Amino acid sequence: MAKKHIQTSEPLRSMKQINLVRSLIETSTDYPLRNRLLFDIGINNGIRTIDLLSLKVSDVVDTKGNPKSETTIIESKTGKPRTVRFNVDIQSEIKNYLDKRPFKSDWLFPSTKQRNKHLTTQAVYRMFKRISDNQPSLKGLTAHSMRRTFGYHFYQRTHDIVTLMKIFNHSSQAITLRYIGVEKEDIDKELSGFKL
């Protein structure tokens, strides 16, 4: 029996890669506004895909329909509260998306087949797999890459591994560094010119 290949999730390490994914979402997916918003909230907050998909419209807009700057969710895996922030660009995306959405739903990211349910994690994984399969420079892109991308860039900008470890609820700094791909990147850099 052949072993099933499991794709390893990688963070998007450059703005060029991030913008390429945004562009591919906008040009090659059936619901570009929804999918772009999902991606942008994901990479800016580092929450798990299931928690991202569980967002409701009431989580992102106030009673007057204006986009919020943040909301609090309860993480599905840990049961702990977590603040999800929406920067000015994401607030603009929320407004545009909700104004142009083809149908109403309580879910921010509704399933197109069952509108009373949210999009499934499998559908999001399939979307990223299609993008990855058609773009060799994005090898390792999965739905989980959103969370890892947030972690990678948070660490690159702040070098605050302790806070990132708490955000991700990891038990050690080494786990967090490995998770965001920094450990492997550092080893590759050190060994690239190594010669005896």
Phi, psi and omega in degrees: 000129182287143177285139177280132179283126177255122181285129177277132180280134179236150173284157170275115191270349182226157175296330177300314178295316181299314180292330175295315178298316177303314181297317180292324176298317183289331185255345187231013177240156184290332182233071188299322181294315179297312186291325178293317179297317178302313180298313184292321175295319181299311184284342180267353182231336179067029177272157180295152182304317182297324178288324176297315182289340180276358178295139176253162179304320180295343176283335188248347177230150178278183184295341178269359180088009178272138179299138177277162176268344177195164174212163177246132177241165170254118182296134183294324184281320187260339184073010182262150176289148180214133178274130176251123184256144178239106179291176184301319179296318179292321177301319178295318177298318180301312181299311181300314181297312182293327178293327186255002182299134183290338179210157181272147176200153174290333181282140176292322181239074184288153172291141178280344179269320179233093189293344177274003178236158177275164175307147180270156176298326179298321179296321179291318178299319179297319180300312181292328178295317178299317179297314181296317181297329183266000183221095183305330181288352180249027178302133181095000178283122174222177176300326181291343179298333179300312181295317181292325178296315176305310182299316181300311183287326175300315181292317180299325182276326187249333188055026181261081183290331181295313179296317180297320177301319178292318179302315182276353181060041178269156183271348178209158178294324180298320178298316181295315179298319178295318183300320182270002174083009182285321181301312180295318180299316180295318179296314180301320180296315182294324183272347186301323180253008183289134182205138178251000000 
